[in-house]
């Protein structure tokens, strides 16, 4: 950048103009003065020549050359003037300073030629005789009498020239003095002008300099100060108007920047709080931006991700393929990708669109990803469920169909066989009924829990558990199993008595079912402080039966999951009992758990939120 400061643009040209002006004025002044001096001196010399011309003419006419020379010497000395008389041939007749006989012909001198022509001749020259600059004035010597008598001065015949001369050194000295004074004056004027120009330039440039600083601050985004120079009154109208305009511009700019920042923050907040993962890449597949959900899903280092290749940030071939396809076709694309997290999977529904700038040019791809893992899992669960239900129903129905066909094919005739077969058909029908019954109650509980319509009320647990124990008493006594109940009379919880009783019955029935004869089942309830600091009411059903292998425990509460299929079927189990228990616990805001050891027995737990003392007002 070769731009110079304003002060250096104003100051030097001004100085130069002043300098040139002073030089021109000085030159013109001194020339005019010199001309004036010379003219004045010329007139004086001419007057002196005229004063002595008559005497000289007389002496010449009389041929008194010695007298003439003496006259010239004397007059010259007195008047401090060199006087020379020259005849028409150019020969010097008399000279005040030199010996006339030794002097050369003077007819070629310009002033003499002029005088020969009848006029006054003037010339400034270096005198070869005296070796100094002289002003020469020559006047013509004209005949007075004879043929010219009575003629006008101009018409008389010239017969010689009278020349008077003075050295001009004195004038030159005087002029030099004057020129020195003019030069000194000019220097003073130049200095004064330079100072004034400097001050004026600074006065013009300083507010502009301050405005520049202010503008620099604006460019850095600092709008805290204004160019309020116009308030001072010392700046020019143009600068004040410019400052005011800049202030207005800064105001608007500040406002606009604030709006943009606010909008950007709002957008960022929206972007960050979106549950969908959003990822934007440029046309070279480099990450432009991504939101928090994307960072979480892909476990990305947010700070490093920006500017990195998509392939480096997200290791998923399907996503890379989709982005490439959108960049090639410039058309939106909906698809799905699966992310592997160790053994588990996450399903993401992807919606990709080409990113276009204001002029419609493609600048990358925006992909919005929805986590549909839950949906897919639910779909899978539903599919499995339908398959399981069909399978569960198929077994008794196939059996019933087979026996009915056998009966129809003639087994009916044998009463003993017929009775046996019909008993099996009845058992299978009961099994069918139980399955359907359990399915219905499961869907009823699910519906209640989804619509949050379960009617919970604060009540004592003891009567509910006692009722459940009573319900199972018959089955237990058939196997000679003793059921004992340990529950504080006053232990309370917010429960739906019917549902909770059903859950406990299911657990107790299982405990009886999977226990040897003459064993024991213990139903307990107590309030416990858990490790996380919360209080829970925990109901447990413990048996000392066959127990459950460890590998089955995690899936035990799934629908139709059985640890021992053959035994469960034989005992008329549906595989839905524990699933119902789990759903009932969840509708109470609680949970289920199991502890078991093969051959030692099992304990099932239902934990419910404990009622804090201030809420135990008995109202539901
Ligand atoms: P089922 O109707 O088959 O009993 P559940 O859902 O009630 O179905 O139980 C699921 C499976 O859990 C049972 O098939 C059984 O293998 C196992 N199970 C449940 N309770 C016990 C228990 N107290 N002791 C041993 N195994 C049990």
Boltz pocket constraint, residues with backbone or C-beta under 6 A from the ligand:
constraints:
  - pocket:
      binder: B
      contacts: [[A, 506], [A, 507], [A, 510], [A, 511], [A, 512], [A, 514], [A, 543], [A, 545], [A, 546], [A, 547], [A, 548], [A, 556], [A, 558], [A, 561], [A, 562], [A, 563], [A, 564], [A, 565], [A, 568], [A, 569], [A, 572], [A, 573], [A, 574], [A, 575], [A, 576], [A, 577], [A, 578], [A, 579], [A, 602]]
      max_distance: 6.0
